Amino acid sequence: MATRLQFENNCEIGVFSKLTNAFCLVAIGGSENFYSVFETELADVIPVVKTSIGGTRIIGRLCAGNKNGLLLPHTITDQELQHLRNSLPDQVVVQRIDERLSALGNCIACNDHVALTHTDLDRETEELIADVLWGGSFQADNCWQYSCW
């Protein structure tokens, strides 16, 4: 089923939410209608969690994740990090990454099996991505120019 949805008159809902097979994150501060659509469609299957990252609502741009893990930027507060750890299923590894490129949702494209990463991410970060998301991690030169996935 397809549902039309906006976040405060902005149709780019992926900026304000993150959906995986194991959880859904929704930005705080939006209209109750925005949150209730996720609740209505998903709450019987996966947890739907209201949150912010570093006090901002652009959570879809700042995090990356799949059914195995959630990667968060160094800008997330300890309180926000603890809230997510308490709210998500136990099998989901929640990890803060100390990386210069903090918009992880823009730098990592992933599913449950593989992650494509921005070429400027540190090697240590790439290894952490592979560990947390339980898949191979590949730096991709061309996909950022051509969006080939």
C-alpha positions in Angstrom: 0.0 0.0 0.0 1.3 3.5 -0.9 0.5 6.5 1.3 1.2 10.1 0.5 3.0 11.9 3.3 4.7 15.2 4.0 6.8 16.5 6.9 5.8 20.1 7.4 5.0 20.7 3.7 8.2 18.9 2.7 7.8 15.8 0.6 11.3 14.5 1.2 10.3 12.2 4.0 13.6 10.2 3.8 15.3 13.3 5.3 13.1 13.1 8.4 12.9 9.3 8.9 14.9 6.1 8.6 13.1 2.8 7.8 14.7 -0.7 7.9 13.3 -4.2 8.3 13.9 -4.0 12.0 12.9 -0.5 13.1 11.7 2.9 12.0 13.0 6.2 13.2 10.9 9.3 12.9 12.0 12.9 13.6 10.5 14.6 16.6 8.7 17.9 16.3 6.7 17.1 13.2 3.0 17.0 13.0 1.3 14.2 14.8 -0.2 13.2 11.4 3.3 12.5 10.1 4.1 10.2 13.0 0.7 8.5 13.1 1.0 7.4 9.5 4.2 5.4 10.4 2.5 4.1 13.6 -0.6 3.0 11.8 1.3 1.2 9.0 4.3 -0.2 10.9 3.7 -0.5 14.7 2.4 -4.0 14.5 5.5 -5.2 12.8 8.5 -3.1 14.0 9.1 -0.4 16.6 8.5 3.2 15.5 10.7 5.6 17.5 10.5 9.3 17.7 14.0 10.8 18.0 16.4 13.5 17.1 20.2 13.4 16.3 22.3 16.1 17.7 19.1 18.1 18.4 18.2 18.1 14.7 15.3 16.6 12.9 17.2 15.5 9.7 17.7 12.0 11.1 17.5 10.2 7.7 20.5 12.2 6.5 22.6 11.7 9.6 22.3 7.9 10.2 22.7 4.7 8.3 21.4 1.3 9.2 19.8 -2.0 8.4 18.2 -4.9 10.4 21.5 -5.6 12.1 22.7 -2.2 13.2 22.4 1.6 13.3 25.3 3.9 12.7 25.1 7.4 14.3 27.4 10.5 13.9 29.5 11.9 16.7 27.1 14.8 17.0 24.4 12.6 18.7 24.0 13.4 22.4 24.5 10.8 25.1 20.8 11.1 26.0 19.7 10.6 22.4 22.0 7.6 22.0 20.7 6.0 25.2 17.1 6.6 24.1 17.7 4.7 20.8 19.5 1.8 22.5 16.6 1.4 24.9 13.9 1.7 22.1 15.3 -0.5 19.4 15.3 -4.3 19.4 18.2 -6.0 21.3 19.6 -7.6 18.1 20.2 -4.1 16.6 23.7 -2.8 17.4 23.6 0.9 17.9 27.0 2.5 17.3 28.3 6.1 17.4 31.0 6.8 14.8 33.7 9.4 15.3 33.9 10.5 11.6 34.6 13.8 10.0 31.8 13.2 7.5 28.9 13.2 9.9 26.0 13.0 7.4 26.3 9.2 7.4 23.0 8.8 5.5 24.6 10.7 2.7 27.9 8.8 2.8 26.6 5.2 3.2 24.1 3.3 1.0 23.4 -0.1 2.5 21.0 -3.0 2.7 21.1 -6.1 4.9 24.0 -7.6 2.9 26.4 -4.9 1.6 27.3 -1.2 2.1 28.6 1.2 -0.4 30.6 4.0 1.2 31.9 7.4 0.2 35.6 7.3 -0.8 36.6 9.9 1.8 35.5 7.8 4.8 38.4 6.6 7.0 39.5 3.0 6.7 38.6 2.5 10.4 35.2 3.8 9.8 34.7 1.4 6.9 35.7 -1.5 9.0 33.3 -0.4 11.8 30.5 -0.2 9.2 31.2 -3.8 8.0 31.2 -5.0 11.7 28.0 -3.2 12.8 26.0 -3.8 9.6 27.3 -7.4 9.2 28.1 -7.1 5.6 30.8 -6.3 3.2 31.8 -2.6 2.8 33.0 -1.2 -0.5 34.2 2.3 -1.3 32.5 3.3 -4.5 34.0 5.9 -6.8 31.4 6.1 -9.5 28.1 5.6 -7.7 28.2 9.0 -6.1 28.3 10.6 -9.6 25.8 8.3 -11.4 23.6 6.8 -8.6 24.0 3.4 -10.1 22.1 1.4 -7.5 
